[in-house]
Amino acid sequence: MMSDKDCKDLEKTLDTIKRGPNDLEAIIERLKFRNEKLHNFNKRVTGELIKERKERKALEKKVMEMLSQYRNKGEL
């Protein structure tokens, strides 16, 4: 048999464990928010990566032109 104190403790524990539809909605909203932020971050990083690749390509072209000029004329 459980005492009144045990019953109240059990009730408290069950109240903290219960998850209702409001809790699930809060979790869904939180996950949607995180998903949106991660997608925005991914777009930003992708844009930066594309920019860096373009800059690297331009620098490679410039270096190759300078190297070709050096080989042909002996000066930069």
Buried (B, 14 or more C-beta within 10 A) or exposed (E): EEEEEEEEEEEEEEEEEEEEEEEEEEEEEEEEEEEEEEEEEEEEEEEEEEEEEEEEEEEEEEEEEEEEEEEEEEEE
